[in-house]
Amino acid sequence: MDVNKIFEKMPSRYIKGSAEKPTTYYFSIGDAKFTVKIDAEAATVESGKTVDNADCILKTTPDLFEKMVLKGKAPGPIDIARGKIKTNDPMGLQKLRTMFDFKGL
């Protein structure tokens, strides 16, 4: 599954009520850029960067992103040290994993 398809499926895979407060995520995955807005009821995916300041930013490679989402692989210290993943909120990324159900994709 490619990155665009993952983002396409995000709204339908959102677990309602899993967000404690409205949160905005910005993803830069290779050439793909997406803004994801989450609240208690829904997740909305927008193409590109549609906010000035996202609560949580993730920049990484498509391969590593797919491993994180589809296989639940948490990025390791080596991935971060080598710059394969960049984020302003590691805890926000961990929380994101609990808000979506990507099993079976």
C-alpha positions in Angstrom: 0.0 0.0 0.0 1.4 3.4 -0.8 1.4 6.6 1.3 -1.5 8.3 -0.6 -3.7 5.3 0.0 -2.9 5.3 3.7 -4.0 8.9 4.0 -7.1 8.2 1.8 -8.2 5.5 4.3 -7.4 7.4 7.5 -10.9 9.0 8.0 -12.6 5.6 7.8 -10.0 4.0 10.1 -10.3 6.6 12.8 -11.4 5.3 16.2 -14.1 7.8 17.4 -13.4 9.2 20.8 -9.7 8.4 20.9 -8.6 12.1 20.6 -8.6 13.8 24.0 -8.6 17.3 22.3 -8.6 18.7 18.8 -5.1 18.0 17.3 -3.5 18.9 14.0 -0.8 16.7 12.4 1.3 17.7 9.4 3.0 14.9 7.5 5.8 15.3 5.0 6.4 11.7 3.7 8.8 11.9 0.8 7.0 14.0 -1.8 3.6 13.5 -0.2 2.4 16.3 2.1 -0.8 16.0 4.2 -2.5 17.8 7.1 -4.7 15.6 9.3 -7.1 17.3 11.7 -8.5 15.1 14.5 -11.2 15.7 17.1 -13.3 13.4 19.2 -15.7 12.6 16.3 -13.6 12.4 13.2 -10.3 12.6 11.3 -10.1 14.9 8.3 -7.3 14.6 5.8 -6.3 17.5 3.6 -3.7 17.5 0.8 -0.7 19.7 1.4 0.1 21.9 4.4 -3.1 23.7 5.3 -2.1 25.1 8.7 0.7 27.4 9.8 1.4 25.5 13.1 0.6 21.9 13.4 0.6 20.3 16.9 2.6 17.4 15.7 4.9 17.3 12.6 6.3 14.1 11.1 8.9 14.1 8.3 10.1 10.7 7.1 10.6 8.3 4.2 7.6 6.5 2.6 9.2 3.1 3.5 9.5 4.0 7.2 6.1 5.6 7.3 4.5 2.5 5.9 6.3 0.3 8.5 5.1 2.6 11.3 1.4 2.6 10.1 0.9 -0.9 8.7 3.2 -2.9 10.9 3.3 -0.9 14.1 7.0 -0.5 13.9 8.1 2.3 16.2 11.1 4.3 14.9 14.3 3.5 16.8 17.0 5.9 18.1 19.1 5.0 15.1 16.3 6.2 12.7 16.1 9.5 14.6 19.9 9.9 14.9 20.3 9.3 11.1 17.6 11.8 10.3 15.3 9.2 8.8 12.5 10.6 11.0 12.0 14.1 12.3 9.2 15.2 14.7 8.5 18.0 17.1 6.4 15.8 19.3 7.4 12.1 19.8 4.6 11.6 22.3 2.1 12.9 19.8 3.2 10.3 17.3 2.8 7.6 19.8 -0.7 8.8 20.5 -1.5 8.9 16.8 -0.9 5.1 16.6 -3.8 4.5 19.1 -6.3 6.6 17.1 -6.4 4.5 14.0 -7.0 0.9 13.2 -4.9 -0.2 10.2 -4.9 -3.9 10.9 -5.7 -5.9 7.9 -4.6 -3.4 5.3 
